[in-house]
Structures are given as C-alpha cells and as structure tokens.
Amino acid sequence: MSDTPHIAQKAPFAMPVEAGKTYFWCSCGQSKKQPFCDGSHKGSTFSPLAFTAADSKTAYLCGCKHSKNAPYCDGAHKAL
C-alpha cells in the first residue's frame, strides 16, 4: 500500500449517523466496509479517523479519501 489513499469512489457516502456515537472513518480507501474502517490499513501508514456525530442526521462522508475536511466530503473528488 502506498502513501496515497485508494479512491474508494468519486462521490460522498450518504450515511445515517447518531448523535453522540463514535465512528471510525477509513482513511486508506481499502476497507470493504466503506466509508468505515475494517482494519485493511494494518501494515500501512494509514489509520482510521475517529469522529463523534454531533447530531443524528445523514452525513456526507468522503469517498475519495482526499478531502481537506475529513471525514466529511469537501468536493475534492471533482478534481480527481
């Protein structure tokens, strides 16, 4: 695995999240449980990004793994 994340998809993942619950967003792009971590990063320079949802809502989580606002989509996939 390189130091560049794998592009899981060039669009955000619309995921329901619950207020107060902690999630682990995949930063490497290799997880089979996108957009969440399944441990596929082991042995690489990547690690999951833990975040706690502030509100119960649909969150748009980055699928391309290049967002400057991770774990949330910032539109970076449009330039890839």
Backbone as CSV, one residue per row, in Angstrom:
resi,resn,N_x,N_y,N_z,CA_x,CA_y,CA_z,C_x,C_y,C_z
1,MET,0.860,-1.179,0.000,0.000,0.000,0.000,0.900,1.234,0.000
2,SER,0.590,2.188,-0.826,1.392,3.409,-0.931,0.955,4.425,0.120
3,ASP,1.594,5.594,0.089,1.234,6.680,0.995,0.061,7.492,0.452
4,THR,-0.407,7.150,-0.737,-1.568,7.823,-1.329,-2.782,6.940,-1.108
5,PRO,-3.868,7.493,-0.588,-5.045,6.649,-0.343,-5.690,6.166,-1.632
6,HIS,-6.257,4.984,-1.562,-7.027,4.423,-2.680,-8.340,5.196,-2.772
7,ILE,-8.757,5.557,-3.955,-10.027,6.249,-4.144,-11.134,5.198,-4.125
8,ALA,-11.889,5.155,-3.035,-12.965,4.162,-2.911,-14.088,4.480,-3.897
9,GLN,-14.436,5.758,-4.006,-15.408,6.216,-5.008,-15.289,7.724,-5.138
10,LYS,-15.637,8.241,-6.313,-15.546,9.683,-6.566,-16.879,10.363,-6.281
11,ALA,-17.365,10.130,-5.081,-18.612,10.727,-4.593,-18.654,10.481,-3.093
12,PRO,-19.402,11.294,-2.367,-19.514,11.056,-0.933,-20.418,9.856,-0.631
13,PHE,-20.247,9.300,0.555,-21.142,8.269,1.066,-22.166,8.971,1.952
14,ALA,-23.444,8.873,1.631,-24.502,9.450,2.459,-24.846,8.417,3.526
15,MET,-24.435,8.692,4.762,-24.578,7.720,5.841,-25.372,8.290,6.999
16,PRO,-26.331,7.534,7.520,-27.026,7.994,8.721,-26.082,7.843,9.918
17,VAL,-25.985,8.887,10.732,-25.165,8.838,11.953,-26.034,9.253,13.137
18,GLU,-25.681,8.750,14.314,-26.436,9.033,15.529,-25.645,9.968,16.430
19,ALA,-26.318,10.986,16.962,-25.688,11.942,17.863,-25.018,11.220,19.030
20,GLY,-23.774,11.593,19.314,-23.039,11.028,20.436,-22.331,9.720,20.146
21,LYS,-22.573,9.110,18.992,-21.931,7.843,18.642,-20.609,8.114,17.927
22,THR,-19.586,7.327,18.253,-18.276,7.471,17.621,-18.154,6.490,16.468
23,TYR,-17.631,6.996,15.362,-17.426,6.220,14.142,-15.954,6.267,13.758
24,PHE,-15.503,5.285,13.002,-14.116,5.234,12.550,-14.108,5.226,11.024
25,TRP,-13.805,6.396,10.461,-13.788,6.600,9.014,-12.508,6.027,8.415
26,CYS,-12.636,5.281,7.338,-11.491,4.708,6.627,-10.729,5.814,5.903
27,SER,-9.433,5.942,6.175,-8.616,6.954,5.500,-7.783,6.365,4.366
28,CYS,-7.634,5.034,4.339,-6.774,4.414,3.316,-7.526,4.096,2.022
29,GLY,-8.843,3.928,2.124,-9.646,3.605,0.949,-9.731,2.123,0.635
30,GLN,-9.099,1.276,1.438,-9.070,-0.165,1.159,-10.169,-0.961,1.863
31,SER,-10.844,-0.366,2.838,-11.855,-1.070,3.615,-12.969,-1.626,2.728
32,LYS,-13.424,-2.805,3.057,-14.569,-3.411,2.356,-15.877,-2.929,2.974
33,LYS,-15.803,-2.150,4.079,-16.991,-1.633,4.768,-17.070,-0.120,4.618
34,GLN,-16.736,0.399,3.453,-16.731,1.848,3.196,-18.021,2.502,3.643
35,PRO,-17.937,3.677,4.201,-16.764,4.521,4.389,-16.061,4.287,5.721
36,PHE,-16.418,3.196,6.401,-15.856,2.925,7.715,-14.711,1.926,7.660
37,CYS,-13.875,1.965,8.672,-12.670,1.133,8.748,-13.010,-0.328,9.040
38,ASP,-12.299,-1.243,8.380,-12.400,-2.667,8.689,-11.029,-3.255,9.034
39,GLY,-10.020,-2.385,9.217,-8.678,-2.848,9.573,-7.762,-3.082,8.389
40,SER,-8.225,-2.807,7.174,-7.418,-3.040,5.968,-6.139,-2.208,5.929
41,HIS,-6.054,-1.160,6.726,-4.879,-0.281,6.745,-3.692,-0.906,7.466
42,LYS,-3.898,-1.982,8.196,-2.821,-2.559,9.011,-1.576,-2.807,8.173
43,GLY,-0.429,-2.369,8.692,0.837,-2.513,7.982,1.137,-1.340,7.068
44,SER,0.279,-0.331,7.073,0.490,0.847,6.233,0.697,2.074,7.119
45,THR,0.838,3.220,6.486,0.995,4.481,7.219,-0.355,5.092,7.586
46,PHE,-1.447,4.466,7.177,-2.781,4.989,7.422,-3.353,4.490,8.738
47,SER,-4.267,5.263,9.285,-5.039,4.842,10.448,-6.426,5.460,10.318
48,PRO,-7.424,4.840,10.933,-8.777,5.382,10.811,-8.904,6.710,11.550
49,LEU,-9.856,7.504,11.125,-10.138,8.784,11.768,-11.403,8.612,12.601
50,ALA,-11.254,8.722,13.924,-12.402,8.620,14.814,-13.125,9.964,14.846
51,PHE,-14.445,9.916,14.765,-15.237,11.139,14.925,-16.536,10.791,15.623
52,THR,-17.035,11.735,16.381,-18.290,11.559,17.101,-19.330,12.482,16.472
53,ALA,-20.437,11.902,16.082,-21.501,12.677,15.438,-22.110,13.656,16.432
54,ALA,-22.217,14.913,16.030,-22.816,15.947,16.878,-24.337,15.863,16.852
55,ASP,-24.880,15.444,15.707,-26.329,15.374,15.526,-26.701,14.058,14.861
56,SER,-27.925,13.625,15.054,-28.449,12.481,14.307,-28.936,13.028,12.970
57,LYS,-28.292,12.587,11.898,-28.606,13.112,10.570,-27.953,12.241,9.513
58,THR,-28.093,12.630,8.268,-27.348,11.995,7.183,-26.068,12.790,7.001
59,ALA,-24.935,12.118,7.158,-23.631,12.766,6.978,-23.094,12.359,5.608
60,TYR,-22.444,13.292,4.945,-21.850,13.020,3.636,-20.354,12.833,3.844
61,LEU,-19.959,11.558,3.947,-18.585,11.202,4.279,-17.762,11.004,3.009
62,CYS,-16.549,11.495,3.045,-15.657,11.469,1.890,-15.432,10.046,1.393
63,GLY,-15.606,9.858,0.095,-15.369,8.564,-0.538,-14.056,8.512,-1.289
64,CYS,-13.521,9.685,-1.665,-12.285,9.707,-2.453,-11.037,9.698,-1.565
65,LYS,-11.213,9.993,-0.275,-10.146,9.995,0.728,-9.165,11.143,0.544
66,HIS,-9.555,12.180,-0.183,-8.703,13.342,-0.413,-9.275,14.637,0.172
67,SER,-10.364,14.555,0.918,-10.997,15.742,1.494,-10.076,16.440,2.488
68,LYS,-10.069,17.751,2.459,-9.325,18.542,3.449,-10.161,18.703,4.715
69,ASN,-11.412,18.224,4.673,-12.337,18.336,5.797,-12.769,16.939,6.273
70,ALA,-11.853,15.971,6.183,-12.169,14.585,6.549,-12.718,14.512,7.966
71,PRO,-13.705,13.680,8.190,-14.218,12.639,7.305,-15.293,13.108,6.334
72,TYR,-15.601,14.391,6.352,-16.696,14.905,5.531,-16.228,15.289,4.130
73,CYS,-17.105,15.121,3.170,-16.814,15.473,1.782,-16.676,16.985,1.644
74,ASP,-15.653,17.416,0.906,-15.483,18.850,0.595,-15.472,19.097,-0.905
75,GLY,-15.827,18.070,-1.693,-15.860,18.206,-3.144,-14.543,17.907,-3.826
76,ALA,-13.523,17.473,-3.066,-12.201,17.190,-3.648,-12.275,16.158,-4.769
77,HIS,-13.256,15.258,-4.732,-13.379,14.215,-5.765,-13.600,14.803,-7.159
78,LYS,-14.107,16.027,-7.232,-14.364,16.638,-8.536,-13.089,16.962,-9.290
79,ALA,-11.959,17.058,-8.570,-10.674,17.378,-9.190,-9.815,16.155,-9.456
80,LEU,-10.317,14.975,-9.132,-9.508,13.755,-9.280,-9.770,13.072,-10.611
